Amino acid sequence: MSSTPKPPGTDVPPGKPRKSPGKTRPDPVRRRRFLRKCLGALGGVGFLMAVYPLIRYIEPPPEAEGANRVEIDKASLPPGTSRTVIYRGRPTIVVNTSDGYIAYNAVCPHLGCVVKWEGGTQSLICPCHGGKFGTDGSVQGGPIPGPLTAVELSVSDDKIIIGA
Ligand code: FES
């Protein structure tokens, strides 16, 4: 009586674990799950690496950063000139105009470029998109949504004090 050879593992009764002949092979389902977890972890790390710099860029610096009071010698700011200082972590432009000293947060309300003083037109100019502000901080041109933010200053005999 001859019998046909059965493929390996088919003669095991139901409920009993099969013995694999020779080398054991890793379970493909477990391996797939492991690879999915690895890819998920890598994707999460990549996402955080991409988002963190954006958040740091968008988030304004804390008010506590930088000096809370900045003093400038009056002699270093002749009439018609300006100076940009860092006050509370933000660029602040101080101008000696014909009407007296003015100080504004120099960050343009449009997209955040730093404004410059233009003595010839007696205005503050944003170099990025041509925004223009008057000496009172009001918008005089360009795509700017609002005026510059004034910064408190006081003047003593020989000093201009920002944040007084
Ligand atoms: S950033 Fe100043 S006008 Fe656009």
Backbone and ligand atoms as CSV (ligand in chain L), in Angstrom:
chain,resi,resn,atom,element,x,y,z
A,1,MET,N,N,0.820,-1.166,0.000
A,1,MET,CA,C,0.000,0.000,0.000
A,1,MET,C,C,0.876,1.246,0.000
A,2,SER,N,N,0.653,2.066,-0.955
A,2,SER,CA,C,1.452,3.292,-1.037
A,2,SER,C,C,0.582,4.505,-0.741
A,3,SER,N,N,1.182,5.431,-0.075
A,3,SER,CA,C,0.434,6.661,0.224
A,3,SER,C,C,1.192,7.859,-0.328
A,4,THR,N,N,0.436,8.846,-0.691
A,4,THR,CA,C,1.091,10.055,-1.210
A,4,THR,C,C,1.654,10.855,-0.045
A,5,PRO,N,N,2.818,11.401,-0.248
A,5,PRO,CA,C,3.408,12.192,0.853
A,5,PRO,C,C,2.608,13.473,1.120
A,6,LYS,N,N,2.399,13.725,2.422
A,6,LYS,CA,C,1.658,14.926,2.809
A,6,LYS,C,C,2.629,16.088,2.989
A,7,PRO,N,N,2.146,17.262,2.689
A,7,PRO,CA,C,3.021,18.409,2.942
A,7,PRO,C,C,3.302,18.519,4.440
A,8,PRO,N,N,4.470,19.064,4.781
A,8,PRO,CA,C,4.830,19.148,6.198
A,8,PRO,C,C,3.843,20.014,6.984
A,9,GLY,N,N,3.468,19.515,8.178
A,9,GLY,CA,C,2.598,20.275,9.071
A,9,GLY,C,C,1.124,19.982,8.892
A,10,THR,N,N,0.735,19.208,7.855
A,10,THR,CA,C,-0.694,18.964,7.633
A,10,THR,C,C,-1.200,17.774,8.430
A,11,ASP,N,N,-0.287,17.009,9.009
A,11,ASP,CA,C,-0.714,15.859,9.769
A,11,ASP,C,C,-0.869,16.160,11.252
A,12,VAL,N,N,-0.821,17.424,11.635
A,12,VAL,CA,C,-0.949,17.802,13.044
A,12,VAL,C,C,-2.431,17.931,13.360
A,13,PRO,N,N,-2.889,17.281,14.445
A,13,PRO,CA,C,-4.295,17.411,14.814
A,13,PRO,C,C,-4.643,18.862,15.183
A,14,PRO,N,N,-5.912,19.268,14.960
A,14,PRO,CA,C,-6.312,20.648,15.281
A,14,PRO,C,C,-6.108,20.947,16.766
A,15,GLY,N,N,-5.695,22.165,17.069
A,15,GLY,CA,C,-5.485,22.593,18.456
A,15,GLY,C,C,-4.059,22.403,18.921
A,16,LYS,N,N,-3.267,21.624,18.182
A,16,LYS,CA,C,-1.874,21.429,18.571
A,16,LYS,C,C,-0.983,22.346,17.742
A,17,PRO,N,N,0.040,22.904,18.371
A,17,PRO,CA,C,0.930,23.781,17.594
A,17,PRO,C,C,1.709,22.990,16.553
A,18,ARG,N,N,1.883,23.588,15.426
A,18,ARG,CA,C,2.626,22.944,14.349
A,18,ARG,C,C,4.111,23.107,14.588
A,19,LYS,N,N,4.791,22.100,14.244
A,19,LYS,CA,C,6.245,22.195,14.301
A,19,LYS,C,C,6.718,22.543,12.914
A,20,SER,N,N,7.501,23.558,12.836
A,20,SER,CA,C,8.003,23.893,11.513
A,20,SER,C,C,9.294,23.132,11.286
A,21,PRO,N,N,9.437,22.619,10.104
A,21,PRO,CA,C,10.653,21.871,9.820
A,21,PRO,C,C,11.823,22.832,9.618
A,22,GLY,N,N,12.913,22.528,10.172
A,22,GLY,CA,C,14.121,23.316,9.946
A,22,GLY,C,C,14.077,24.643,10.675
A,23,LYS,N,N,14.439,25.707,9.962
A,23,LYS,CA,C,14.523,27.048,10.558
A,23,LYS,C,C,13.139,27.591,10.914
A,24,THR,N,N,13.096,28.339,12.025
A,24,THR,CA,C,11.834,29.016,12.356
A,24,THR,C,C,11.837,30.365,11.648
A,25,ARG,N,N,10.689,30.740,11.114
A,25,ARG,CA,C,10.566,32.005,10.389
A,25,ARG,C,C,9.795,32.985,11.260
A,26,PRO,N,N,10.149,34.268,11.242
A,26,PRO,CA,C,9.398,35.247,12.036
A,26,PRO,C,C,7.978,35.377,11.507
A,27,ASP,N,N,7.087,35.616,12.431
A,27,ASP,CA,C,5.681,35.778,12.083
A,27,ASP,C,C,5.525,37.055,11.254
A,28,PRO,N,N,5.022,36.974,10.017
A,28,PRO,CA,C,4.925,38.176,9.173
A,28,PRO,C,C,3.964,39.230,9.728
A,29,VAL,N,N,2.938,38.791,10.465
A,29,VAL,CA,C,1.981,39.764,11.017
A,29,VAL,C,C,2.643,40.588,12.113
A,30,ARG,N,N,3.399,39.910,12.984
A,30,ARG,CA,C,4.099,40.629,14.057
A,30,ARG,C,C,5.143,41.575,13.476
A,31,ARG,N,N,5.844,41.093,12.457
A,31,ARG,CA,C,6.865,41.935,11.833
A,31,ARG,C,C,6.215,43.173,11.199
A,32,ARG,N,N,5.079,43.015,10.562
A,32,ARG,CA,C,4.375,44.140,9.931
A,32,ARG,C,C,3.929,45.150,10.997
A,33,ARG,N,N,3.397,44.609,12.119
A,33,ARG,CA,C,2.972,45.510,13.201
A,33,ARG,C,C,4.163,46.301,13.748
A,34,PHE,N,N,5.281,45.595,13.915
A,34,PHE,CA,C,6.482,46.259,14.433
A,34,PHE,C,C,6.939,47.359,13.469
A,35,LEU,N,N,6.945,47.057,12.176
A,35,LEU,CA,C,7.364,48.059,11.191
A,35,LEU,C,C,6.407,49.246,11.171
A,36,ARG,N,N,5.111,48.967,11.318
A,36,ARG,CA,C,4.137,50.080,11.367
A,36,ARG,C,C,4.400,50.982,12.566
A,37,LYS,N,N,4.688,50.350,13.721
A,37,LYS,CA,C,4.977,51.159,14.916
A,37,LYS,C,C,6.232,51.996,14.698
A,38,CYS,N,N,7.266,51.403,14.098
A,38,CYS,CA,C,8.506,52.150,13.827
A,38,CYS,C,C,8.228,53.316,12.883
A,39,LEU,N,N,7.465,53.058,11.832
A,39,LEU,CA,C,7.150,54.142,10.887
A,39,LEU,C,C,6.315,55.224,11.556
A,40,GLY,N,N,5.377,54.824,12.416
A,40,GLY,CA,C,4.567,55.800,13.143
A,40,GLY,C,C,5.432,56.661,14.048
A,41,ALA,N,N,6.370,56.029,14.751
A,41,ALA,CA,C,7.257,56.787,15.638
A,41,ALA,C,C,8.132,57.735,14.822
A,42,LEU,N,N,8.666,57.258,13.706
A,42,LEU,CA,C,9.493,58.121,12.858
A,42,LEU,C,C,8.669,59.284,12.303
A,43,GLY,N,N,7.445,58.997,11.895
A,43,GLY,CA,C,6.573,60.057,11.390
A,43,GLY,C,C,6.287,61.086,12.469
A,44,GLY,N,N,6.056,60.628,13.693
A,44,GLY,CA,C,5.801,61.552,14.805
A,44,GLY,C,C,7.001,62.433,15.082
A,45,VAL,N,N,8.178,61.832,15.087
A,45,VAL,CA,C,9.399,62.618,15.326
A,45,VAL,C,C,9.601,63.624,14.195
A,46,GLY,N,N,9.389,63.182,12.965
A,46,GLY,CA,C,9.524,64.088,11.819
A,46,GLY,C,C,8.541,65.241,11.893
A,47,PHE,N,N,7.306,64.938,12.289
A,47,PHE,CA,C,6.286,65.984,12.417
A,47,PHE,C,C,6.711,67.014,13.466
A,48,LEU,N,N,7.166,66.527,14.618
A,48,LEU,CA,C,7.600,67.457,15.668
A,48,LEU,C,C,8.789,68.300,15.211
A,49,MET,N,N,9.716,67.664,14.483
A,49,MET,CA,C,10.885,68.410,13.993
A,49,MET,C,C,10.467,69.493,13.005
A,50,ALA,N,N,9.400,69.269,12.248
A,50,ALA,CA,C,8.940,70.262,11.279
A,50,ALA,C,C,8.121,71.357,11.947
A,51,VAL,N,N,7.335,71.004,12.944
A,51,VAL,CA,C,6.404,71.957,13.553
A,51,VAL,C,C,7.086,72.840,14.603
A,52,TYR,N,N,8.039,72.282,15.356
A,52,TYR,CA,C,8.655,73.036,16.450
A,52,TYR,C,C,9.278,74.360,15.972
A,53,PRO,N,N,10.098,74.355,14.900
A,53,PRO,CA,C,10.657,75.643,14.465
A,53,PRO,C,C,9.580,76.626,14.023
A,54,LEU,N,N,8.498,76.134,13.444
A,54,LEU,CA,C,7.409,77.030,13.034
A,54,LEU,C,C,6.771,77.694,14.251
A,55,ILE,N,N,6.540,76.895,15.282
A,55,ILE,CA,C,5.940,77.447,16.499
A,55,ILE,C,C,6.875,78.476,17.123
A,56,ARG,N,N,8.166,78.147,17.165
A,56,ARG,CA,C,9.137,79.092,17.738
A,56,ARG,C,C,9.197,80.374,16.915
A,57,TYR,N,N,9.013,80.236,15.592
A,57,TYR,CA,C,9.053,81.409,14.719
A,57,TYR,C,C,7.832,82.293,14.930
A,58,ILE,N,N,6.680,81.665,15.035
A,58,ILE,CA,C,5.437,82.419,15.149
A,58,ILE,C,C,5.282,83.038,16.536
A,59,GLU,N,N,5.688,82.299,17.551
A,59,GLU,CA,C,5.508,82.760,18.929
A,59,GLU,C,C,6.347,84.009,19.193
A,60,PRO,N,N,5.736,85.097,19.652
A,60,PRO,CA,C,6.536,86.279,19.951
A,60,PRO,C,C,7.442,86.021,21.148
A,61,PRO,N,N,8.583,86.704,21.196
A,61,PRO,CA,C,9.469,86.496,22.337
A,61,PRO,C,C,8.805,86.983,23.609
A,62,PRO,N,N,9.096,86.344,24.726
A,62,PRO,CA,C,8.473,86.770,25.975
A,62,PRO,C,C,8.849,88.207,26.316
A,63,GLU,N,N,7.885,88.904,26.931
A,63,GLU,CA,C,8.115,90.305,27.282
A,63,GLU,C,C,9.311,90.478,28.220
A,64,ALA,N,N,9.560,89.450,29.006
A,64,ALA,CA,C,10.623,89.572,29.998
A,64,ALA,C,C,12.010,89.586,29.367
A,65,GLU,N,N,12.120,89.107,28.131
A,65,GLU,CA,C,13.429,89.066,27.474
A,65,GLU,C,C,13.899,90.476,27.172
A,66,GLY,N,N,15.168,90.691,27.310
A,66,GLY,CA,C,15.723,91.989,26.970
A,66,GLY,C,C,15.516,93.001,28.068
A,67,ALA,N,N,16.090,94.170,27.842
A,67,ALA,CA,C,16.040,95.208,28.861
A,67,ALA,C,C,14.640,95.808,28.971
A,68,ASN,N,N,14.231,96.135,30.191
A,68,ASN,CA,C,12.949,96.790,30.424
A,68,ASN,C,C,13.095,98.305,30.407
A,69,ARG,N,N,14.324,98.751,30.278
A,69,ARG,CA,C,14.580,100.189,30.254
A,69,ARG,C,C,15.878,100.378,29.469
A,70,VAL,N,N,15.815,101.253,28.481
A,70,VAL,CA,C,16.999,101.515,27.662
A,70,VAL,C,C,17.258,103.010,27.680
A,71,GLU,N,N,18.498,103.375,27.918
A,71,GLU,CA,C,18.873,104.788,27.922
A,71,GLU,C,C,19.777,105.087,26.732
A,72,ILE,N,N,19.485,106.188,26.087
A,72,ILE,CA,C,20.294,106.631,24.942
A,72,ILE,C,C,20.791,108.033,25.248
A,73,ASP,N,N,22.068,108.291,24.974
A,73,ASP,CA,C,22.589,109.654,25.127
A,73,ASP,C,C,21.940,110.545,24.077
A,74,LYS,N,N,21.463,111.694,24.516
A,74,LYS,CA,C,20.841,112.631,23.574
A,74,LYS,C,C,21.818,113.032,22.471
A,75,ALA,N,N,23.069,113.144,22.850
A,75,ALA,CA,C,24.085,113.588,21.883
A,75,ALA,C,C,24.262,112.582,20.747
A,76,SER,N,N,23.916,111.318,21.001
A,76,SER,CA,C,24.095,110.300,19.955
A,76,SER,C,C,22.917,110.247,18.989
A,77,LEU,N,N,21.915,111.119,19.212
A,77,LEU,CA,C,20.734,111.109,18.342
A,77,LEU,C,C,20.407,112.545,17.913
A,78,PRO,N,N,21.194,113.073,16.967
A,78,PRO,CA,C,20.949,114.449,16.524
A,78,PRO,C,C,19.592,114.586,15.816
A,79,PRO,N,N,19.085,115.792,15.682
A,79,PRO,CA,C,17.794,115.994,15.015
A,79,PRO,C,C,17.773,115.361,13.618
A,80,GLY,N,N,16.656,114.693,13.315
A,80,GLY,CA,C,16.488,114.079,11.995
A,80,GLY,C,C,17.064,112.682,11.876
A,81,THR,N,N,17.613,112.156,12.975
A,81,THR,CA,C,18.200,110.805,12.905
A,81,THR,C,C,17.377,109.830,13.758
A,82,SER,N,N,17.695,108.559,13.598
A,82,SER,CA,C,16.984,107.519,14.356
A,82,SER,C,C,17.976,106.496,14.877
A,83,ARG,N,N,17.466,105.722,15.783
A,83,ARG,CA,C,18.283,104.635,16.318
A,83,ARG,C,C,17.341,103.496,16.700
A,84,THR,N,N,17.766,102.291,16.405
A,84,THR,CA,C,16.955,101.127,16.769
A,84,THR,C,C,17.636,100.408,17.924
A,85,VAL,N,N,16.872,100.204,18.981
A,85,VAL,CA,C,17.387,99.516,20.164
A,85,VAL,C,C,16.496,98.298,20.436
A,86,ILE,N,N,16.995,97.411,21.255
A,86,ILE,CA,C,16.175,96.263,21.665
A,86,ILE,C,C,15.582,96.586,23.033
A,87,TYR,N,N,14.268,96.694,23.051
A,87,TYR,CA,C,13.546,97.001,24.294
A,87,TYR,C,C,12.543,95.878,24.522
A,88,ARG,N,N,12.648,95.227,25.651
A,88,ARG,CA,C,11.791,94.073,25.975
A,88,ARG,C,C,11.823,93.018,24.875
A,89,GLY,N,N,12.996,92.798,24.342
A,89,GLY,CA,C,13.186,91.749,23.344
A,89,GLY,C,C,12.707,92.099,21.954
A,90,ARG,N,N,12.286,93.330,21.744
A,90,ARG,CA,C,11.768,93.708,20.423
A,90,ARG,C,C,12.527,94.925,19.901
A,91,PRO,N,N,12.715,94.982,18.586
A,91,PRO,CA,C,13.353,96.180,18.040
A,91,PRO,C,C,12.433,97.384,18.218
A,92,THR,N,N,13.012,98.442,18.714
A,92,THR,CA,C,12.261,99.673,18.972
A,92,THR,C,C,13.008,100.817,18.307
A,93,ILE,N,N,12.279,101.578,17.498
A,93,ILE,CA,C,12.927,102.676,16.781
A,93,ILE,C,C,12.644,103.981,17.521
A,94,VAL,N,N,13.707,104.728,17.757
A,94,VAL,CA,C,13.620,106.022,18.432
A,94,VAL,C,C,14.063,107.067,17.417
A,95,VAL,N,N,13.252,108.101,17.248
A,95,VAL,CA,C,13.557,109.120,16.241
A,95,VAL,C,C,13.539,110.484,16.898
A,96,ASN,N,N,14.505,111.289,16.511
A,96,ASN,CA,C,14.527,112.689,16.940
A,96,ASN,C,C,13.920,113.504,15.797
A,97,THR,N,N,12.618,113.741,15.864
A,97,THR,CA,C,11.939,114.482,14.791
A,97,THR,C,C,11.974,115.975,15.105
A,98,SER,N,N,11.493,116.768,14.167
A,98,SER,CA,C,11.424,118.224,14.393
A,98,SER,C,C,10.414,118.561,15.490
A,99,ASP,N,N,9.497,117.604,15.786
A,99,ASP,CA,C,8.499,117.819,16.841
A,99,ASP,C,C,8.884,117.165,18.162
A,100,GLY,N,N,10.058,116.583,18.216
A,100,GLY,CA,C,10.497,115.938,19.457
A,100,GLY,C,C,10.807,114.464,19.240
A,101,TYR,N,N,11.057,113.779,20.324
A,101,TYR,CA,C,11.426,112.361,20.238
A,101,TYR,C,C,10.177,111.490,20.149
A,102,ILE,N,N,10.272,110.447,19.332
A,102,ILE,CA,C,9.203,109.450,19.250
A,102,ILE,C,C,9.838,108.070,19.338
A,103,ALA,N,N,9.068,107.104,19.814
A,103,ALA,CA,C,9.557,105.720,19.880
A,103,ALA,C,C,8.407,104.777,19.544
A,104,TYR,N,N,8.694,103.820,18.676
A,104,TYR,CA,C,7.692,102.829,18.272
A,104,TYR,C,C,8.312,101.441,18.255
A,105,ASN,N,N,7.470,100.478,18.512
A,105,ASN,CA,C,7.869,99.098,18.243
A,105,ASN,C,C,8.121,99.043,16.741
A,106,ALA,N,N,9.339,98.667,16.342
A,106,ALA,CA,C,9.732,98.764,14.936
A,106,ALA,C,C,9.262,97.590,14.087
A,107,VAL,N,N,8.513,96.690,14.678
A,107,VAL,CA,C,8.035,95.525,13.916
A,107,VAL,C,C,6.784,95.930,13.140
A,108,CYS,N,N,6.857,95.811,11.834
A,108,CYS,CA,C,5.745,96.198,10.968
A,108,CYS,C,C,4.535,95.300,11.233
A,109,PRO,N,N,3.347,95.892,11.399
A,109,PRO,CA,C,2.154,95.072,11.675
A,109,PRO,C,C,1.708,94.233,10.478
A,110,HIS,N,N,2.301,94.469,9.313
A,110,HIS,CA,C,1.903,93.658,8.147
A,110,HIS,C,C,2.463,92.258,8.281
A,111,LEU,N,N,3.764,92.096,8.035
A,111,LEU,CA,C,4.355,90.754,8.130
A,111,LEU,C,C,5.616,90.715,8.980
A,112,GLY,N,N,5.839,91.750,9.760
A,112,GLY,CA,C,6.881,91.666,10.776
A,112,GLY,C,C,8.264,92.133,10.391
A,113,CYS,N,N,8.429,92.842,9.292
A,113,CYS,CA,C,9.747,93.398,8.983
A,113,CYS,C,C,10.022,94.580,9.919
A,114,VAL,N,N,11.261,94.992,9.977
A,114,VAL,CA,C,11.636,96.096,10.863
A,114,VAL,C,C,11.633,97.399,10.057
A,115,VAL,N,N,10.882,98.385,10.556
A,115,VAL,CA,C,10.763,99.653,9.840
A,115,VAL,C,C,12.008,100.506,10.041
A,116,LYS,N,N,12.216,101.416,9.100
A,116,LYS,CA,C,13.380,102.329,9.118
A,116,LYS,C,C,12.868,103.769,9.038
A,117,TRP,N,N,13.667,104.669,9.568
A,117,TRP,CA,C,13.337,106.087,9.500
A,117,TRP,C,C,13.835,106.656,8.187
A,118,GLU,N,N,13.002,107.449,7.543
A,118,GLU,CA,C,13.407,108.125,6.316
A,118,GLU,C,C,13.268,109.619,6.558
A,119,GLY,N,N,14.404,110.256,6.816
A,119,GLY,CA,C,14.405,111.671,7.178
A,119,GLY,C,C,13.852,112.570,6.084
A,120,GLY,N,N,14.119,112.234,4.822
A,120,GLY,CA,C,13.685,113.070,3.700
A,120,GLY,C,C,12.181,113.238,3.647
A,121,THR,N,N,11.446,112.178,3.914
A,121,THR,CA,C,9.974,112.250,3.864
A,121,THR,C,C,9.360,112.337,5.262
A,122,GLN,N,N,10.222,112.369,6.276
A,122,GLN,CA,C,9.740,112.416,7.671
A,122,GLN,C,C,8.735,111.292,7.942
A,123,SER,N,N,9.119,110.092,7.547
A,123,SER,CA,C,8.211,108.959,7.757
A,123,SER,C,C,9.012,107.703,8.079
A,124,LEU,N,N,8.295,106.737,8.572
A,124,LEU,CA,C,8.891,105.422,8.851
A,124,LEU,C,C,8.489,104.498,7.701
A,125,ILE,N,N,9.469,103.830,7.133
A,125,ILE,CA,C,9.252,103.034,5.921
A,125,ILE,C,C,9.518,101.566,6.240
A,126,CYS,N,N,8.648,100.711,5.747
A,126,CYS,CA,C,8.917,99.275,5.852
A,126,CYS,C,C,9.537,98.822,4.536
A,127,PRO,N,N,10.731,98.274,4.586
A,127,PRO,CA,C,11.430,97.929,3.345
A,127,PRO,C,C,10.853,96.701,2.630
A,128,CYS,N,N,10.011,95.955,3.302
A,128,CYS,CA,C,9.546,94.693,2.689
A,128,CYS,C,C,8.487,94.896,1.618
A,129,HIS,N,N,7.438,95.661,1.920
A,129,HIS,CA,C,6.340,95.810,0.956
A,129,HIS,C,C,5.943,97.269,0.778
A,130,GLY,N,N,6.856,98.151,1.118
A,130,GLY,CA,C,6.592,99.571,0.880
A,130,GLY,C,C,5.612,100.213,1.835
A,131,GLY,N,N,5.451,99.656,3.010
A,131,GLY,CA,C,4.573,100.265,3.997
A,131,GLY,C,C,5.153,101.596,4.464
A,132,LYS,N,N,4.255,102.534,4.784
A,132,LYS,CA,C,4.710,103.863,5.195
A,132,LYS,C,C,3.886,104.343,6.389
A,133,PHE,N,N,4.584,104.876,7.395
A,133,PHE,CA,C,3.924,105.372,8.605
A,133,PHE,C,C,4.328,106.821,8.835
A,134,GLY,N,N,3.402,107.592,9.392
A,134,GLY,CA,C,3.721,108.959,9.767
A,134,GLY,C,C,4.439,108.987,11.104
A,135,THR,N,N,4.864,110.173,11.514
A,135,THR,CA,C,5.566,110.295,12.794
A,135,THR,C,C,4.643,110.023,13.983
A,136,ASP,N,N,3.333,110.031,13.737
A,136,ASP,CA,C,2.392,109.656,14.801
A,136,ASP,C,C,2.095,108.150,14.781
A,137,GLY,N,N,2.779,107.413,13.924
A,137,GLY,CA,C,2.609,105.952,13.851
A,137,GLY,C,C,1.479,105.520,12.944
A,138,SER,N,N,0.731,106.467,12.394
A,138,SER,CA,C,-0.426,106.114,11.559
A,138,SER,C,C,0.018,105.596,10.189
A,139,VAL,N,N,-0.851,104.824,9.582
A,139,VAL,CA,C,-0.560,104.246,8.267
A,139,VAL,C,C,-0.745,105.323,7.209
A,140,GLN,N,N,0.268,105.450,6.350
A,140,GLN,CA,C,0.174,106.431,5.255
A,140,GLN,C,C,0.241,105.774,3.884
A,141,GLY,N,N,0.499,104.470,3.870
A,141,GLY,CA,C,0.549,103.776,2.581
A,141,GLY,C,C,0.992,102.341,2.754
A,142,GLY,N,N,0.719,101.544,1.719
A,142,GLY,CA,C,1.134,100.149,1.737
A,142,GLY,C,C,0.068,99.229,2.300
A,143,PRO,N,N,0.366,97.946,2.336
A,143,PRO,CA,C,-0.641,96.942,2.732
A,143,PRO,C,C,-0.738,96.709,4.239
A,144,ILE,N,N,-0.523,97.745,5.011
A,144,ILE,CA,C,-0.404,97.594,6.464
A,144,ILE,C,C,-1.783,97.606,7.126
A,145,PRO,N,N,-2.054,96.642,8.006
A,145,PRO,CA,C,-3.378,96.570,8.623
A,145,PRO,C,C,-3.621,97.566,9.758
A,146,GLY,N,N,-2.566,98.122,10.337
A,146,GLY,CA,C,-2.786,99.028,11.469
A,146,GLY,C,C,-1.542,99.834,11.779
A,147,PRO,N,N,-1.672,100.784,12.712
A,147,PRO,CA,C,-0.546,101.667,13.025
A,147,PRO,C,C,0.558,100.964,13.821
A,148,LEU,N,N,1.688,101.662,13.926
A,148,LEU,CA,C,2.779,101.173,14.776
A,148,LEU,C,C,2.384,101.342,16.241
A,149,THR,N,N,2.946,100.499,17.082
A,149,THR,CA,C,2.662,100.570,18.518
A,149,THR,C,C,3.662,101.517,19.176
A,150,ALA,N,N,3.131,102.541,19.823
A,150,ALA,CA,C,4.002,103.503,20.486
A,150,ALA,C,C,4.659,102.879,21.712
A,151,VAL,N,N,5.873,103.318,21.978
A,151,VAL,CA,C,6.611,102.867,23.160
A,151,VAL,C,C,6.847,104.094,24.038
A,152,GLU,N,N,6.631,103.901,25.320
A,152,GLU,CA,C,6.752,105.016,26.267
A,152,GLU,C,C,8.206,105.474,26.351
A,153,LEU,N,N,8.383,106.779,26.342
A,153,LEU,CA,C,9.733,107.321,26.539
A,153,LEU,C,C,9.660,108.601,27.341
A,154,SER,N,N,10.771,108.936,27.954
A,154,SER,CA,C,10.885,110.213,28.648
A,154,SER,C,C,12.266,110.775,28.352
A,155,VAL,N,N,12.392,112.073,28.558
A,155,VAL,CA,C,13.642,112.751,28.216
A,155,VAL,C,C,14.148,113.486,29.454
A,156,SER,N,N,15.405,113.248,29.775
A,156,SER,CA,C,16.030,113.988,30.874
A,156,SER,C,C,17.015,114.983,30.256
A,157,ASP,N,N,17.861,115.566,31.076
A,157,ASP,CA,C,18.802,116.573,30.550
A,157,ASP,C,C,19.682,116.023,29.429
A,158,ASP,N,N,20.206,114.829,29.644
A,158,ASP,CA,C,21.142,114.295,28.642
A,158,ASP,C,C,20.775,112.898,28.147
A,159,LYS,N,N,19.645,112.375,28.562
A,159,LYS,CA,C,19.273,110.997,28.179
A,159,LYS,C,C,17.859,110.927,27.621
A,160,ILE,N,N,17.683,109.957,26.735
A,160,ILE,CA,C,16.351,109.562,26.291
A,160,ILE,C,C,16.128,108.192,26.933
A,161,ILE,N,N,15.057,108.057,27.674
A,161,ILE,CA,C,14.827,106.815,28.411
A,161,ILE,C,C,13.635,106.095,27.809
A,162,ILE,N,N,13.881,104.921,27.283
A,162,ILE,CA,C,12.818,104.101,26.687
A,162,ILE,C,C,12.292,103.177,27.792
A,163,GLY,N,N,10.974,103.164,27.923
A,163,GLY,CA,C,10.376,102.322,28.968
A,163,GLY,C,C,10.350,103.021,30.307
A,164,ALA,N,N,10.282,104.336,30.276
A,164,ALA,CA,C,10.282,105.096,31.524
A,164,ALA,C,C,8.953,104.957,32.246
L,1,FES,S1,S,6.024,93.699,6.301
L,1,FES,FE1,FE,5.871,95.835,6.347
L,1,FES,S2,S,4.690,96.323,4.645
L,1,FES,FE2,FE,4.800,94.193,4.611
